Amino acid sequence: MQQNSRSFVRLFLTSLFLFLFLWEIIGSEVRENNHLTNLWTEYEKANNDSVRMIKLMKLAHYYYDFLGDENTADSVSEAAIEIALKNYNPNLLIDVYNLYLESNDLIVFNDKALDYGLKAEQLSSETVNRRLEWRSCNNLTGVYLSRYDYEKALRCSNKIQTIANSLDDDGLRVKSYIAMGKANEGMNLKVQAFRHYLDATRLSEKLENKELKLLCYATLSRFYDLNNLSSKAALYKQKQIDLIKSERPVDSNALYWCYFDIQTITYSSGSNRLNATKINDILDFAYRNNLERLRDYEFSIYRSHLIKTKNIAVLMDVYQTKYPMEFQRLRVEDELMYFRLKAYFKEENNEDDSAFYYFQKSEALVQMESNKILQSNFYSRYGQFLMRQEQTDEAIGKFQESYTLAEDASYLQYMLNAAGYLEQLYEEKEDYKLALEYAKLSNALADSIQDLTKKDKLIILEIEHEARQSKMLAEMDHRETVRRHNLQYMAMIIAIIVIFLILLLISNFKIPTWVFRALGFFSFIFLFEFIILLADNKIHHLTHGEPWKIMVIKIIIIAMLLPFHHWLEHKVVHYLLEHKLINFSAISINRLKGYFKSGDGNHTDITESEIEDS
C-alpha cells in the first residue's frame, strides 16, 4: 500500500512538472507571437518608406538577437534594402546598409555584409556628414574583423579614430579605441590592444557614460578571459553587472547575458564548478522571455561542462527528465549533437551496441563539417569509447584521425591528447617502436606548448604592468580632481566669509533698508546652496544615481533647510539693522592723525575717555 502511494505521488509530481513545463513553453510562444505581432502591426501602419525601413530593421534585430533566427533576420533586412533602393536616396541607402550590418550575423552572411559595408563606406565618403562616415567605417571594421582580415580592420579603425578626433567627440573616440584594440588583438599585438582598451575605459569613466562603460567593461572582460586571466575577467564582468543593476529599469536581458558570461569565464578557467542554481535561473528566464539564443547558448555550455566532467548521468537527467522538449529540438536543429548525446546515453546504460551505432551515425555527419577542431574532438571522444570497448585497432584509427585534423588546424592541445592516447595504445599492443615515436612526439608537443605558455606568461606580465600603470594614472587623475575641487570649495568658503563680513560692515552705515535686506537675502542663498552642494556628492553616491531617490532625499533636506533658512536670515538681518556692532562715528579721525604723528615716537594707547572727549 505504501509503495503504491509513493508511486502515485511520483506520477503526480512528474505530471505536474510536465504540465508546468508545457505551460511555460506555450506562454513563451504567446509572448513571442504578441511581440512579433506588435512589430508587424507597427510596420503595416508606417506611412512612409523611411519609417517602414526602420520597422523592418527592428524586426530583423528581434529575429536575430532574441530568437536566434539568422535566416529570417536576413530576409526581413533584404526587404528593407529593397525599399531603400527604390527611393534612390543616398542617405536612406547608407542608413539601411548600416542597419543591416548592425542587425545581422556578419559571419553567416559574410560576403553580403562586406558588399553592403563597402557600399555604405563609399556613399558616406561622398557626403559632408562626418558622423555618418564614422558609422559606416566603424561597421566596415566589424565586417573585416569577422573575416579575420585584421590589417584592413586596423586601417579602418585608424580612419574612424581620425574622424572622431576631427569631430572632437569623446564618445566616438571610446568606440574607436575599442575597434583599434580588436584589430591589434587579431594581429596578436596584445599589449597594444590592451592599451587601447584601457584608454577607452579611462575616457568612458571620465565621461561617466554608462553605455560606454558597459561596452568597455565587457571588452576588457572578454580580453582577460581569452588570455587566461579569469579572475580579472570575472572582476570586469561583475563591474558590468553592478552597472546594469544600478539602472532603472534594469535591463534584464543584458543582465542574464552577463550571468551567462560569468559561467563561460568559469568554464574556460578549467575549474569545472558551474553554479547549478544559476544555470536553472538563466534557463528559466530564457524560457519565460522566449530568448532562444540565450537558451541555446546556456544548454551548450552546460552540456559541454557535463561531458567534460564525464557526468553523463546528470546530462541524461537534464535532457530526458527536466527538458525533454530540448532533446527533441536538437533532433531537428542539430542532428549531429543529438546522435552524439544518444551515443553517450546508450553507453551510460550499458547498451554498447546501440552506442556504437549512434557513434557511426555521428561520424557520417561530422565528416560534412568544416570545423577541423570540432572533428578532431569528435574522433578523440570516439576513440576513447572504443578504448573502453577494448577495440584497440579501431581506437588507434580514430586517434590518428583526430591527430591529423588537429595538426591541420594547428591545435597543439588536441595533437598532444591524441599522441598521448596513441602512445598508450601502441604500448598495450607491445608495439614499442611506435609507442616510442609517439612518446617523443608527445614530449615535443608538450615542450612547444610550454614555450607558448612562457610567451603567454611574458605577455600577461606586460598586460599586468600596463594595468598597474593605468591604475596609477587613474589615481593621479583622481587626486588632481580632488585637489582642484578642494581649491574650489576653499574659494567658495572664503567668498562666503567675505560676503558676511561685508554684510556686517555695511550694517553700520546708513543705507536703504531694502538694499541691506537684498544683500542679506543673497548672502544666505549663497550659504545654503553651498551646504546643498556639499551634500550632492554624498547623496549621489548613497543613491547610486537613482533619480527618484535623489529627489526624495533632496525634498527632505530642503523641507528642513528652507524654514531654518528663512528664520535665520530674518533674525540675522533684523539684528544687524537694529544693533550697530561697530560704531564708526565714535572714532575721531583728527585724533587718530595726531596720535600717529606725535613727534616723540612713543605711541600711547587711546583711552575710552579720550575718545569720548574728542
BAVOVO-642434 format. One record per residue (C-alpha): residue in one letter; x, y, z. Coordinates in steps of 0.25 Angstrom, whole numbers. Layout:
<fimars>
balo  px  py  pz
A  X  Y  Z;
...
</fimars>
This chain:
<fimars>
balo  px  py  pz
M  0  0  0;
Q  11  10  4;
Q  19  6  -9;
N  6  9  -17;
S  5  22  -10;
R  19  26  -13;
S  17  22  -28;
F  5  31  -29;
V  12  43  -23;
R  24  41  -32;
L  14  40  -44;
F  6  53  -39;
L  19  61  -38;
T  24  57  -51;
S  11  60  -58;
L  11  73  -51;
F  25  77  -55;
L  22  73  -70;
F  9  82  -69;
L  16  94  -64;
F  28  92  -74;
L  18  91  -86;
W  10  103  -80;
E  23  111  -79;
I  26  107  -94;
I  12  111  -98;
G  13  124  -90;
S  26  128  -96;
E  21  125  -110;
V  9  134  -108;
R  18  145  -103;
E  27  144  -115;
N  15  144  -124;
N  9  156  -117;
H  23  164  -119;
L  24  160  -133;
T  10  163  -136;
N  12  177  -130;
L  25  179  -138;
W  18  175  -151;
T  6  184  -148;
E  15  196  -146;
Y  21  193  -159;
E  8  192  -166;
K  3  205  -160;
A  16  212  -165;
N  12  224  -174;
N  25  226  -182;
D  37  217  -187;
S  47  222  -177;
V  39  218  -165;
R  35  205  -172;
M  50  202  -174;
I  53  205  -159;
K  42  196  -154;
L  47  185  -163;
M  61  186  -157;
K  55  185  -143;
L  48  172  -147;
A  61  167  -153;
H  69  171  -140;
Y  58  163  -132;
Y  59  151  -140;
Y  74  151  -139;
D  77  155  -125;
F  65  149  -118;
L  61  138  -126;
G  74  134  -132;
D  67  132  -146;
E  78  138  -155;
N  71  134  -168;
T  58  141  -165;
A  66  153  -160;
D  74  154  -173;
S  61  152  -181;
V  54  164  -174;
S  66  172  -175;
E  67  170  -190;
A  52  175  -191;
A  57  188  -184;
I  68  189  -194;
E  59  187  -206;
I  50  199  -201;
A  63  208  -200;
L  67  204  -214;
K  54  208  -220;
N  55  222  -214;
Y  69  226  -220;
N  72  233  -207;
P  87  232  -204;
N  85  235  -189;
L  74  225  -188;
L  83  215  -194;
I  94  218  -185;
D  85  216  -173;
V  79  203  -178;
Y  93  197  -181;
N  98  201  -167;
L  85  195  -160;
Y  87  182  -168;
L  101  181  -162;
E  96  185  -148;
S  85  175  -148;
N  90  162  -155;
D  100  151  -153;
L  113  156  -160;
I  119  142  -160;
V  108  135  -166;
F  105  145  -177;
N  120  150  -178;
D  121  153  -193;
K  108  160  -193;
A  112  168  -181;
L  125  172  -188;
D  118  177  -200;
Y  108  185  -192;
G  119  191  -183;
L  127  195  -195;
K  115  202  -202;
A  112  209  -189;
E  126  214  -187;
Q  127  219  -202;
L  113  226  -201;
S  116  232  -188;
S  130  237  -192;
E  123  245  -203;
T  115  253  -193;
V  118  264  -183;
N  113  257  -171;
R  125  252  -164;
R  117  245  -153;
L  111  237  -164;
E  124  234  -170;
W  129  229  -156;
R  117  220  -154;
S  119  213  -168;
C  134  212  -166;
N  132  206  -152;
N  123  196  -157;
L  132  192  -168;
T  143  190  -158;
G  134  180  -151;
V  132  173  -164;
Y  147  172  -166;
L  148  166  -152;
S  138  156  -155;
R  146  152  -168;
Y  159  151  -159;
D  165  162  -169;
Y  172  169  -158;
E  181  178  -166;
K  169  185  -173;
A  161  185  -160;
L  173  193  -154;
R  173  203  -165;
C  158  205  -164;
S  159  207  -149;
N  171  217  -150;
K  161  225  -160;
I  150  225  -150;
Q  159  230  -139;
T  163  241  -149;
I  149  245  -151;
A  146  244  -136;
N  157  254  -133;
S  153  263  -144;
L  139  264  -138;
D  145  265  -124;
D  135  254  -120;
D  140  247  -107;
G  128  236  -109;
L  133  233  -123;
R  147  233  -118;
V  144  222  -108;
K  138  213  -119;
S  149  216  -128;
Y  159  211  -117;
I  152  198  -116;
A  152  196  -131;
M  167  198  -131;
G  169  189  -120;
K  161  178  -126;
A  169  179  -139;
N  182  179  -131;
E  177  167  -123;
G  174  160  -136;
M  189  162  -141;
N  194  157  -128;
L  198  170  -123;
K  192  168  -109;
V  199  179  -101;
Q  196  190  -112;
A  181  185  -112;
F  181  185  -97;
R  186  200  -97;
H  175  204  -106;
Y  164  197  -97;
L  170  204  -85;
D  169  217  -92;
A  155  215  -96;
T  151  211  -81;
R  158  223  -75;
L  151  232  -85;
S  137  225  -82;
E  139  227  -67;
K  143  241  -69;
L  131  244  -77;
E  122  236  -67;
N  115  230  -79;
K  108  217  -74;
E  106  211  -88;
L  121  213  -92;
K  126  208  -78;
L  117  195  -81;
L  124  194  -94;
C  138  196  -89;
Y  136  186  -77;
A  130  175  -86;
T  142  177  -95;
L  152  176  -84;
S  145  164  -78;
R  146  157  -91;
F  161  161  -93;
Y  165  156  -80;
D  157  143  -82;
L  163  140  -95;
N  177  142  -88;
N  174  132  -77;
L  173  143  -66;
S  159  138  -61;
S  160  146  -48;
K  161  159  -56;
A  151  155  -66;
A  141  152  -55;
L  144  165  -48;
Y  141  174  -60;
K  128  165  -63;
Q  124  168  -49;
K  126  183  -51;
Q  117  181  -63;
I  106  174  -55;
D  107  185  -44;
L  105  196  -54;
I  93  189  -61;
K  87  187  -47;
S  89  202  -44;
E  80  206  -55;
R  65  207  -54;
P  58  200  -60;
V  68  189  -60;
D  71  183  -74;
S  68  168  -70;
N  73  163  -84;
A  86  169  -83;
L  87  165  -68;
Y  85  150  -71;
W  95  150  -83;
C  105  155  -73;
Y  101  143  -64;
F  104  134  -75;
D  117  141  -78;
I  121  138  -63;
Q  119  124  -66;
T  127  124  -79;
I  138  130  -71;
T  137  119  -60;
Y  137  108  -70;
S  149  113  -78;
S  157  115  -66;
G  156  100  -64;
S  150  100  -50;
N  139  91  -54;
R  130  97  -44;
L  117  103  -51;
N  106  108  -42;
A  94  99  -44;
T  85  109  -38;
K  89  120  -47;
I  88  110  -59;
N  74  108  -55;
D  71  123  -53;
I  77  126  -67;
L  69  115  -74;
D  56  119  -66;
F  58  134  -71;
A  61  129  -85;
Y  48  121  -86;
R  39  131  -79;
N  44  142  -89;
N  46  133  -101;
L  61  137  -102;
E  65  125  -111;
R  79  130  -113;
L  81  131  -98;
R  75  117  -96;
D  83  110  -107;
Y  96  116  -102;
E  93  112  -88;
F  90  98  -92;
S  102  97  -100;
I  112  102  -88;
Y  104  93  -78;
R  105  81  -88;
S  120  83  -90;
H  122  84  -75;
L  115  71  -72;
I  122  64  -84;
K  136  69  -80;
T  134  65  -65;
K  128  51  -70;
N  115  54  -63;
I  107  47  -73;
A  96  42  -63;
V  93  57  -60;
L  93  60  -75;
M  83  49  -77;
D  74  55  -66;
V  75  69  -72;
Y  70  64  -86;
Q  61  52  -83;
T  54  57  -70;
K  56  72  -68;
Y  56  77  -82;
P  51  66  -92;
M  46  76  -102;
E  60  81  -103;
F  65  68  -107;
Q  54  67  -118;
R  58  81  -122;
L  73  76  -124;
R  68  65  -133;
V  62  75  -143;
E  72  86  -141;
D  85  79  -138;
E  85  65  -142;
L  100  63  -140;
M  99  67  -125;
Y  86  58  -124;
F  93  46  -129;
R  106  49  -120;
L  97  50  -108;
K  89  37  -111;
A  103  30  -112;
Y  107  35  -98;
F  93  32  -92;
K  94  17  -98;
E  108  15  -93;
E  103  20  -79;
N  92  10  -79;
N  102  -1  -83;
E  96  -2  -97;
D  109  -3  -104;
D  104  -7  -118;
S  94  4  -119;
A  105  14  -114;
F  114  9  -125;
Y  102  10  -135;
Y  100  25  -131;
F  115  28  -132;
Q  115  23  -146;
K  103  32  -150;
S  110  43  -143;
E  123  41  -151;
A  115  41  -164;
L  110  55  -160;
V  123  61  -154;
Q  130  58  -167;
M  122  68  -174;
E  126  79  -164;
S  137  89  -168;
N  142  91  -154;
K  154  83  -152;
I  155  85  -137;
L  141  80  -135;
Q  144  68  -144;
S  157  65  -136;
N  150  66  -123;
F  139  56  -128;
Y  149  46  -133;
S  156  47  -119;
R  143  44  -112;
Y  140  33  -122;
G  154  27  -119;
Q  152  28  -104;
F  139  20  -106;
L  146  9  -114;
M  157  8  -103;
R  146  5  -93;
Q  141  -6  -102;
E  155  -11  -103;
Q  155  -9  -119;
T  169  -5  -119;
D  172  -5  -134;
E  159  3  -137;
A  162  13  -126;
I  176  15  -132;
G  170  19  -145;
K  161  29  -138;
F  172  35  -130;
Q  181  36  -143;
E  169  43  -150;
S  168  53  -138;
Y  183  56  -138;
T  183  59  -153;
L  171  68  -152;
A  177  75  -140;
E  190  77  -148;
D  183  83  -160;
A  176  93  -150;
S  190  95  -143;
Y  183  92  -130;
L  194  87  -121;
Q  186  83  -109;
Y  177  73  -117;
M  190  68  -124;
L  196  65  -111;
N  184  58  -106;
A  183  49  -118;
A  198  46  -117;
G  197  42  -103;
Y  186  32  -105;
L  193  26  -117;
E  206  24  -109;
Q  197  17  -98;
L  190  8  -109;
Y  203  4  -116;
E  209  1  -103;
E  198  -8  -99;
K  199  -15  -113;
E  214  -17  -109;
D  218  -9  -122;
Y  229  -2  -114;
K  235  5  -127;
L  222  13  -130;
A  220  15  -115;
L  234  22  -114;
E  231  30  -126;
Y  218  36  -121;
A  225  37  -107;
K  235  46  -114;
L  224  53  -121;
S  217  56  -108;
N  229  61  -102;
A  232  71  -114;
L  217  76  -113;
A  218  77  -98;
D  231  86  -100;
S  224  94  -111;
I  212  97  -102;
Q  221  100  -91;
D  229  110  -99;
L  216  116  -104;
T  211  117  -89;
K  224  124  -86;
K  222  134  -97;
D  208  136  -92;
K  213  138  -78;
L  222  149  -83;
I  210  156  -90;
I  202  154  -77;
L  213  161  -69;
E  213  172  -79;
I  198  173  -78;
E  198  174  -63;
H  209  184  -64;
E  200  193  -73;
A  189  191  -64;
R  197  196  -52;
Q  202  208  -60;
S  187  211  -64;
K  183  210  -49;
M  194  219  -45;
L  190  229  -56;
A  175  228  -51;
E  179  230  -37;
M  187  242  -41;
D  176  248  -49;
H  166  245  -37;
R  176  252  -27;
E  177  264  -37;
T  162  265  -38;
V  160  264  -23;
R  171  275  -21;
R  164  284  -31;
H  151  282  -25;
N  156  285  -11;
L  162  298  -16;
Q  149  302  -22;
Y  142  299  -9;
M  152  307  -1;
A  150  319  -11;
M  135  317  -8;
I  137  317  7;
I  146  330  6;
A  135  337  -3;
I  124  333  7;
I  133  339  19;
V  136  351  11;
I  121  353  8;
F  117  352  22;
L  128  362  27;
I  123  372  16;
L  109  370  22;
L  114  372  36;
L  122  385  32;
I  111  392  23;
S  101  389  34;
N  108  401  42;
F  106  411  30;
K  93  418  27;
I  88  411  14;
P  74  408  9;
T  68  396  17;
W  63  389  5;
V  78  389  -1;
F  83  383  12;
R  71  372  12;
A  74  369  -2;
L  89  367  1;
G  85  358  13;
F  76  350  4;
F  87  347  -6;
S  97  344  5;
F  89  333  11;
I  85  328  -2;
F  100  326  -5;
L  102  319  9;
F  91  309  8;
E  93  306  -7;
F  108  303  -3;
I  102  293  8;
I  94  286  -2;
L  106  286  -12;
L  114  278  -1;
A  102  269  1;
D  100  266  -14;
N  112  256  -16;
K  109  249  -3;
I  94  247  -8;
H  98  243  -22;
H  108  232  -16;
L  97  228  -6;
T  86  226  -16;
H  95  221  -28;
G  90  232  -37;
E  75  227  -35;
P  67  240  -39;
W  55  237  -30;
K  64  234  -18;
I  71  247  -21;
M  58  255  -22;
V  53  249  -9;
I  65  252  -1;
K  66  266  -6;
I  52  269  -3;
I  54  264  11;
I  67  273  13;
I  60  285  6;
A  48  283  15;
M  57  284  27;
L  67  295  22;
L  56  305  16;
P  49  309  29;
F  62  309  36;
H  68  318  25;
H  57  328  25;
W  57  328  41;
L  72  330  41;
E  72  341  30;
H  61  349  37;
K  68  348  51;
V  82  352  46;
V  77  363  37;
H  68  369  47;
Y  79  368  58;
L  89  375  49;
L  79  386  45;
E  75  389  60;
H  89  388  66;
K  102  395  61;
L  113  385  65;
I  124  395  60;
N  121  410  64;
F  130  417  53;
S  124  431  57;
A  131  429  71;
I  145  430  66;
S  151  444  63;
I  159  444  50;
N  167  456  55;
R  170  450  68;
L  176  437  61;
K  184  446  52;
G  190  453  64;
Y  193  440  70;
F  201  435  59;
K  208  448  56;
S  213  450  70;
G  228  454  70;
D  234  446  81;
G  231  434  74;
N  224  428  87;
H  210  424  83;
T  201  423  95;
D  188  416  96;
I  175  424  93;
T  166  422  105;
E  151  421  104;
S  150  435  112;
E  159  442  101;
I  151  437  90;
E  138  442  97;
D  145  456  100;
S  149  457  85;
</fimars>
